[in-house]
Amino acid sequence: MQSLTLMQNWPVPTAAAAVVRRDGTLAGRYGPDSHPFRLASVTKPLSAYAALVAVEEGAVELDEPAGPEGSTVGHLLAHTSGLAFDEHRTVAAPGTRRLYSNAGFEVLGDHIAKATEIPFPEYLRQAVLEPLGMGSTSLTGSPAAGGISTVGDLVRFAAELQAPKLLAAGTVAEATSVVFPGLKGVLPGYGHQNPNDWGLGFEIRGTKSPHWTGSASSPRTFGHFGQSGTFLWVDPDAGAACVALTDRDFGEWALPLWPAFTDAVLAELRSA
């Protein structure tokens, strides 16, 4: 895809990307396929997927207590537990605000580890990474941001999100639709959003502005970006997903480049 070559002009040492169609075929690829990148918060969708496997296996339930008093597994996945961003302290009642929380995903990982009697990094490997053939992906730290992966591996995950084999299609549909609708909150790097829509571990594009996806991205677009300069989105209306990984931390440089890149990818998909 010609649109992917826009990465040549990004001010980053290394960049790689791929676009995956709904049927799992590759529409295009750019950069090194097997270069390991820090995922930062793009780790969260992987951890969320493992949590949903635990739900389907019956190890945990979405509505069971987890985290602060009144919070559940579902609240932790949807950033509505009331936990602070990077601290294990409660700053709001569960279900009342969309408080993006790394701490919440760490509590979630501990909760699943206790329920399954398997350390969370190992549970993630067994539940998601190994079945999808993601042998170059690992969780070396927090379930919120400690992942390392490659474009080649994330292509497999992007295909799974569009045509699930590890989870029921209904489970993925729920996880990638708005839960606890109407809540305000801050989208890190992009300020206050009203509403700040989120699914179960996946950010929902909705009507957010500004945003890291494109102006042509459908409201149903879901995914995540990471502070390490990474993102993954799935646009159901376009019938495709895009993975973009870099080794320069997210900052001002990305604000104009990422949306323009996504719009170019979507335009090329439409023209094809």
RODO-2510 file (C-alpha; in nm, 4 decimals, decimal comma):
residues 272
     n   res          X          Y          Z
     1     m     0,0000     0,0000     0,0000
     2     q     0,1390     0,3365    -0,1050
     3     s    -0,0153     0,5064     0,1993
     4     l     0,2113     0,3124     0,4338
     5     t     0,5192     0,4779     0,2831
     6     l     0,4166     0,8005     0,4573
     7     m     0,6093     0,6504     0,7491
     8     q     0,9297     0,7306     0,5609
     9     n     0,8823     1,0937     0,6653
    10     w     0,8083     1,0266     1,0309
    11     p     1,0781     1,1580     1,2694
    12     v     1,1416     0,8167     1,4239
    13     p     1,4434     0,5823     1,4166
    14     t     1,2406     0,2721     1,3275
    15     a     0,8830     0,2296     1,2097
    16     a     0,6746    -0,0601     1,0867
    17     a     0,3119    -0,0993     0,9892
    18     a     0,0619    -0,3378     0,8362
    19     v    -0,2992    -0,3298     0,7213
    20     v    -0,5097    -0,6435     0,7639
    21     r    -0,8406    -0,7006     0,5898
    22     r    -1,1444    -0,8506     0,7623
    23     d    -1,0771    -1,1852     0,5931
    24     g    -0,7285    -1,1971     0,7465
    25     t    -0,5394    -1,1206     0,4276
    26     l    -0,2684    -0,8573     0,4279
    27     a    -0,3475    -0,5413     0,2339
    28     g    -0,0016    -0,3946     0,2851
    29     r     0,3093    -0,3909     0,5015
    30     y     0,5920    -0,1470     0,5665
    31     g     0,9155    -0,1742     0,7618
    32     p     1,0718    -0,4635     0,9538
    33     d     0,8271    -0,7439     1,0249
    34     s     1,0125    -0,8975     1,3196
    35     h     1,1645    -0,5928     1,4921
    36     p     1,0604    -0,5909     1,8618
    37     f     0,8873    -0,2752     1,9807
    38     r     0,7710    -0,1673     2,3239
    39     l     0,3912    -0,1580     2,3053
    40     a     0,3186     0,0604     2,6095
    41     s    -0,0625     0,0804     2,6351
    42     v    -0,1213    -0,1246     2,3204
    43     t    -0,0565    -0,3989     2,5764
    44     k    -0,4026    -0,3353     2,7219
    45     p    -0,6055    -0,4914     2,4381
    46     l    -0,3925    -0,8057     2,4668
    47     s    -0,4430    -0,8198     2,8434
    48     a    -0,8145    -0,7510     2,7981
    49     y    -0,8419    -1,0356     2,5489
    50     a    -0,6840    -1,2717     2,8011
    51     a    -0,9311    -1,1478     3,0639
    52     l    -1,2200    -1,2231     2,8277
    53     v    -1,0835    -1,5735     2,7710
    54     a    -1,0869    -1,6135     3,1502
    55     v    -1,4510    -1,5015     3,1491
    56     e    -1,5475    -1,7521     2,8807
    57     e    -1,3579    -2,0261     3,0637
    58     g    -1,5557    -1,9492     3,3781
    59     a    -1,2513    -1,8506     3,5835
    60     v    -1,3944    -1,5021     3,6442
    61     e    -1,7144    -1,3138     3,5665
    62     l    -1,7517    -0,9596     3,4373
    63     d    -1,9816    -0,8639     3,7230
    64     e    -1,7817    -1,0184     4,0073
    65     p    -1,6164    -0,7857     4,2608
    66     a    -1,2610    -0,6785     4,1768
    67     g    -1,0659    -0,3702     4,2768
    68     p    -1,2143    -0,0962     4,4967
    69     e    -1,5371    -0,1509     4,6873
    70     g    -1,8254    -0,1613     4,4416
    71     s    -1,6004    -0,2238     4,1426
    72     t    -1,6110    -0,5314     3,9188
    73     v    -1,3960    -0,7002     3,6554
    74     g    -1,6017    -0,5108     3,3970
    75     h    -1,5329    -0,1779     3,5660
    76     l    -1,1586    -0,2466     3,5614
    77     l    -1,1648    -0,3340     3,1903
    78     a    -1,3690    -0,0231     3,1057
    79     h    -1,1650     0,2263     3,3124
    80     t    -1,4612     0,2963     3,5404
    81     s    -1,3383     0,1361     3,8643
    82     g    -1,2558     0,4743     4,0175
    83     l    -0,8857     0,3933     4,0515
    84     a    -0,6349     0,6694     3,9783
    85     f    -0,4183     0,6739     3,6670
    86     d    -0,0983     0,5232     3,8073
    87     e    -0,1774     0,4864     4,1759
    88     h    -0,3659     0,2214     4,3655
    89     r    -0,6008     0,4696     4,5284
    90     t    -0,9676     0,5375     4,4648
    91     v    -1,0613     0,8836     4,3378
    92     a    -1,4227     0,8264     4,2265
    93     a    -1,7125     0,5896     4,2827
    94     p    -1,7178     0,2951     4,0382
    95     g    -1,9216     0,3569     3,7243
    96     t    -1,9384     0,7355     3,7615
    97     r    -1,6372     0,8574     3,5595
    98     r    -1,4091     0,7282     3,2852
    99     l    -1,0770     0,7411     3,4688
   100     y    -0,8081     0,5909     3,2474
   101     s    -0,6124     0,3697     3,4858
   102     n    -0,2962     0,1655     3,4500
   103     a    -0,3457     0,0666     3,8115
   104     g    -0,6833    -0,0820     3,7203
   105     f    -0,5240    -0,3193     3,4697
   106     e    -0,2627    -0,4199     3,7264
   107     v    -0,5404    -0,5029     3,9738
   108     l    -0,7165    -0,6945     3,6953
   109     g    -0,4023    -0,8965     3,6195
   110     d    -0,3599    -0,9840     3,9872
   111     h    -0,7276    -1,0812     4,0116
   112     i    -0,7048    -1,3193     3,7149
   113     a    -0,3771    -1,4655     3,8394
   114     k    -0,5392    -1,5437     4,1735
   115     a    -0,8512    -1,6916     4,0127
   116     t    -0,6585    -1,9117     3,7684
   117     e    -0,3566    -1,9811     3,9906
   118     i    -0,1386    -1,8868     3,6917
   119     p     0,0854    -1,5761     3,6838
   120     f    -0,0808    -1,3295     3,4477
   121     p     0,2055    -1,3109     3,1912
   122     e     0,1887    -1,6886     3,1622
   123     y    -0,1906    -1,6866     3,1419
   124     l    -0,1705    -1,4314     2,8601
   125     r     0,0796    -1,6532     2,6794
   126     q    -0,1359    -1,9652     2,7150
   127     a    -0,4712    -1,7986     2,6463
   128     v    -0,3845    -1,5622     2,3611
   129     l    -0,0262    -1,5481     2,2395
   130     e     0,0429    -1,9175     2,1879
   131     p    -0,2899    -2,0037     2,0197
   132     l    -0,2472    -1,7128     1,7764
   133     g     0,1140    -1,7989     1,6971
   134     m     0,2446    -1,4757     1,8507
   135     g     0,5811    -1,6222     1,9480
   136     s     0,7643    -1,2887     1,9426
   137     t     0,5283    -1,1234     2,1915
   138     s     0,5777    -1,1217     2,5672
   139     l     0,4594    -0,9435     2,8775
   140     t     0,7649    -0,8364     3,0746
   141     g     0,5966    -0,6021     3,3205
   142     s     0,2614    -0,4445     3,3924
   143     p    -0,0518    -0,5848     3,2213
   144     a    -0,1226    -0,2186     3,1419
   145     a     0,1925    -0,1352     2,9500
   146     g     0,4619    -0,4028     2,9730
   147     g     0,4187    -0,5749     2,6372
   148     i     0,6798    -0,6224     2,3650
   149     s     0,5779    -0,7330     2,0163
   150     t     0,6316    -0,7127     1,6423
   151     v     0,4188    -0,6072     1,3480
   152     g     0,4153    -0,9692     1,2326
   153     d     0,2613    -1,0837     1,5606
   154     l     0,0127    -0,7981     1,5885
   155     v    -0,1131    -0,8757     1,2382
   156     r    -0,2334    -1,2052     1,3835
   157     f    -0,4060    -1,0278     1,6708
   158     a    -0,5660    -0,7751     1,4344
   159     a    -0,7021    -1,0636     1,2264
   160     e    -0,8394    -1,2288     1,5411
   161     l    -1,0211    -0,9110     1,6412
   162     q    -1,2015    -0,9077     1,3065
   163     a    -1,2794    -1,2799     1,2845
   164     p    -1,2552    -1,4251     1,6373
   165     k    -1,1470    -1,7834     1,6916
   166     l    -1,0402    -1,7691     2,0573
   167     l    -1,3582    -1,5953     2,1757
   168     a    -1,7229    -1,6012     2,0774
   169     a    -1,8098    -1,3310     1,8257
   170     g    -2,0651    -1,1929     2,0713
   171     t    -1,8006    -1,1513     2,3396
   172     v    -1,5781    -0,9515     2,1044
   173     a    -1,8754    -0,7447     1,9877
   174     e    -1,9537    -0,6520     2,3487
   175     a    -1,5887    -0,5738     2,4250
   176     t    -1,5611    -0,3434     2,1252
   177     s    -1,8883    -0,1583     2,1859
   178     v    -1,9488     0,1202     2,4387
   179     v    -1,9985     0,0025     2,7960
   180     f    -2,1089     0,2367     3,0749
   181     p    -2,2148     0,4896     2,8065
   182     g    -2,2246     0,8659     2,8528
   183     l    -1,9279     0,8973     3,0899
   184     k    -1,6908     1,1908     3,0630
   185     g    -1,3175     1,1543     3,1005
   186     v    -0,9689     1,2424     2,9857
   187     l    -0,8128     1,0621     2,6907
   188     p    -0,4380     1,0753     2,7676
   189     g    -0,2633     1,3061     2,5243
   190     y    -0,5920     1,4394     2,3842
   191     g    -0,7640     1,6023     2,6808
   192     h    -1,1217     1,5957     2,8083
   193     q    -1,3754     1,4043     2,6018
   194     n    -1,7522     1,4061     2,6485
   195     p    -1,8365     1,1283     2,6170
   196     n    -1,5124     0,9344     2,6576
   197     d    -1,6380     0,6098     2,5071
   198     w    -1,4717     0,2810     2,5930
   199     g    -1,5435    -0,0878     2,5611
   200     l    -1,3907    -0,3713     2,7640
   201     g    -1,0225    -0,2916     2,7199
   202     f    -1,0694    -0,1201     2,3840
   203     e    -1,1060     0,2518     2,3220
   204     i    -1,4030     0,3420     2,0992
   205     r    -1,3591     0,6248     1,8466
   206     g    -1,7129     0,7604     1,8751
   207     t    -1,7246     1,1374     1,8278
   208     k    -1,3997     1,2215     2,0075
   209     s    -1,2090     1,5261     1,8894
   210     p    -0,9161     1,5611     1,8792
   211     h    -0,8235     1,1959     1,8311
   212     w    -0,5321     0,9798     1,7203
   213     t    -0,7308     0,8056     1,4434
   214     g    -0,8374     0,9846     1,1240
   215     s    -1,1182     1,2214     1,0359
   216     a    -1,2435     0,9479     0,8014
   217     s    -1,2420     0,6811     1,0738
   218     s    -1,5896     0,5517     1,1497
   219     p    -1,7363     0,6070     1,4990
   220     r    -1,7282     0,2280     1,5444
   221     t    -1,3487     0,2225     1,5137
   222     f    -1,1861     0,0641     1,8177
   223     g    -0,8325    -0,0018     1,9341
   224     h    -0,5596     0,1619     2,1411
   225     f    -0,2496     0,3758     2,1181
   226     g     0,0606     0,3630     2,3340
   227     q     0,2955     0,6231     2,4769
   228     s     0,5867     0,4359     2,3154
   229     g     0,4653     0,5617     1,9756
   230     t     0,2416     0,2710     1,8809
   231     f    -0,1189     0,2152     1,7779
   232     l    -0,3639    -0,0467     1,6589
   233     w    -0,7096     0,0294     1,5230
   234     v    -0,9880    -0,1767     1,3736
   235     d    -1,2466     0,0031     1,1586
   236     p    -1,5428    -0,2327     1,1055
   237     d    -1,6935    -0,0031     0,8421
   238     a    -1,3717    -0,0142     0,6395
   239     g    -1,3367    -0,3895     0,6909
   240     a    -0,9747    -0,3558     0,7952
   241     a    -0,7317    -0,3041     1,0807
   242     c    -0,4017    -0,1172     1,0996
   243     v    -0,0982    -0,1712     1,3217
   244     a     0,1711     0,0984     1,3440
   245     l     0,4770     0,0643     1,5670
   246     t     0,7656     0,3045     1,6259
   247     d     1,0499     0,3431     1,8728
   248     r     0,9929     0,7105     1,9503
   249     d     0,7670     0,8036     2,2398
   250     f     0,4326     0,9620     2,1558
   251     g     0,4432     1,3419     2,1524
   252     e     0,3727     1,6515     1,9476
   253     w     0,5298     1,4906     1,6423
   254     a     0,2494     1,2314     1,6262
   255     l    -0,0488     1,4670     1,6545
   256     p    -0,0672     1,5661     1,2853
   257     l     0,1018     1,2577     1,1375
   258     w    -0,1083     0,9750     1,2824
   259     p    -0,4514     1,1024     1,1669
   260     a    -0,3163     1,1892     0,8219
   261     f    -0,1658     0,8413     0,7962
   262     t    -0,4938     0,6741     0,8927
   263     d    -0,6927     0,8878     0,6499
   264     a    -0,4531     0,7935     0,3690
   265     v    -0,4852     0,4239     0,4552
   266     l    -0,8653     0,4448     0,4583
   267     a    -0,8720     0,6358     0,1292
   268     e    -0,6558     0,3723    -0,0357
   269     l    -0,8744     0,0931     0,0984
   270     r    -1,1836     0,2647    -0,0403
   271     s    -1,0273     0,3182    -0,3820
   272     a    -0,9274    -0,0485    -0,4007
***
